[in-house]
Amino acid sequence: MTSRGWTGTRAELIIMTILESLGKINGQDFIYQGRGGGIAFKFIDPPDLAINVMGFMQDYAEGIANSGIASLLRQQLRGLGVNLIFIDEVDLQDNPEYYVREALEYRDHSRLGDR
């Protein structure tokens, strides 16, 4: 995946690139929806997984409202049998492949994670 023509965030592009390097195919293993879809990555295989990015400035710095919405979205999806895993944007700068692999194993290291 290249950034040419990409309409999502830089963090979402990083995740997309790593998913593809791990052999995941958009449209077959997951569907990239971007923020407009409520969640960025909804998985077909496995069907109970979704991944979203939490940006430090956009989601955390703007306070309780955005993190509260994210928690509510997680609860709603959990009620539908889907595990929403967040990856903090700052973590993608340090070791992106590690955090994507962890998300694929249903491990959430974000500030909103179930620790």
C-alpha positions in Angstrom: 0.0 0.0 0.0 1.3 3.4 -0.9 0.2 6.8 0.4 -0.8 7.9 -3.1 -4.5 8.3 -3.1 -4.9 7.3 0.5 -7.8 9.1 2.2 -7.3 7.8 5.8 -5.0 8.9 8.5 -1.2 8.3 8.5 -1.7 5.9 11.5 -4.3 3.9 9.5 -1.9 3.7 6.6 0.7 2.3 8.9 -1.7 -0.4 10.1 -2.9 -1.2 6.6 0.7 -1.6 5.4 1.5 -3.9 8.3 -1.7 -6.0 7.8 -0.8 -6.4 4.2 2.8 -7.4 5.0 1.3 -10.1 7.3 -0.6 -11.5 4.4 -4.0 -9.9 5.3 -6.1 -8.8 2.3 -8.5 -5.8 2.4 -11.9 -7.1 1.3 -11.0 -10.7 2.1 -9.6 -10.7 5.7 -10.8 -7.3 6.8 -12.6 -4.2 5.5 -11.0 -0.8 5.8 -13.7 1.6 6.7 -11.8 4.7 7.9 -13.2 6.9 10.6 -16.4 7.5 8.7 -17.4 3.9 9.3 -17.2 4.1 13.0 -14.3 1.7 13.1 -11.2 1.7 10.9 -10.7 -2.0 10.4 -13.5 -4.5 10.7 -12.3 -8.1 10.3 -14.1 -10.8 8.2 -11.6 -13.4 9.4 -11.8 -13.5 12.4 -15.3 -12.0 12.4 -15.2 -10.9 16.0 -12.3 -8.4 15.7 -12.1 -4.7 14.9 -9.2 -2.3 15.2 -9.3 1.5 15.7 -6.6 4.1 16.2 -6.6 6.5 19.1 -4.8 9.7 18.2 -3.2 11.5 21.1 -4.3 15.0 20.0 -7.6 14.1 18.4 -8.9 11.5 20.9 -7.1 11.8 24.2 -6.2 15.5 24.4 -9.7 16.6 23.6 -10.7 15.0 26.8 -13.3 12.8 28.2 -15.9 13.3 25.4 -13.9 11.4 22.7 -12.5 8.7 25.0 -16.1 8.2 26.4 -17.4 7.8 22.8 -14.7 5.3 22.1 -15.6 3.3 25.3 -19.3 3.4 24.4 -18.5 2.2 20.8 -16.4 -0.7 22.4 -19.3 -1.6 24.6 -21.8 -1.5 21.8 -19.6 -3.7 19.6 -19.0 -6.1 22.5 -22.8 -6.5 22.7 -22.7 -7.6 19.0 -19.9 -10.1 19.7 -17.1 -7.9 18.3 -13.9 -7.1 20.2 -12.8 -3.6 19.5 -9.0 -3.2 20.0 -7.5 0.3 20.1 -3.9 1.1 19.1 -2.6 4.4 20.3 -1.1 6.5 17.5 2.0 7.2 19.5 2.7 3.4 19.8 2.7 3.1 16.0 5.7 5.4 16.0 7.7 3.2 18.3 7.0 -0.4 17.2 4.1 -0.6 14.8 4.3 -4.2 13.9 4.3 -5.3 17.5 1.1 -3.4 18.3 -0.7 -4.6 15.1 0.3 -8.2 15.9 -0.9 -7.7 19.5 -4.2 -6.3 18.2 -4.6 -9.4 16.0 -4.2 -11.5 19.2 -7.0 -9.4 20.9 -4.5 -7.6 23.2 -5.1 -3.9 23.7 -2.2 -1.9 24.9 -3.9 1.5 24.5 -4.8 3.9 27.2 -8.4 2.6 26.9 -7.3 -1.0 27.0 -8.8 -3.6 29.3 -5.8 -3.8 31.7 
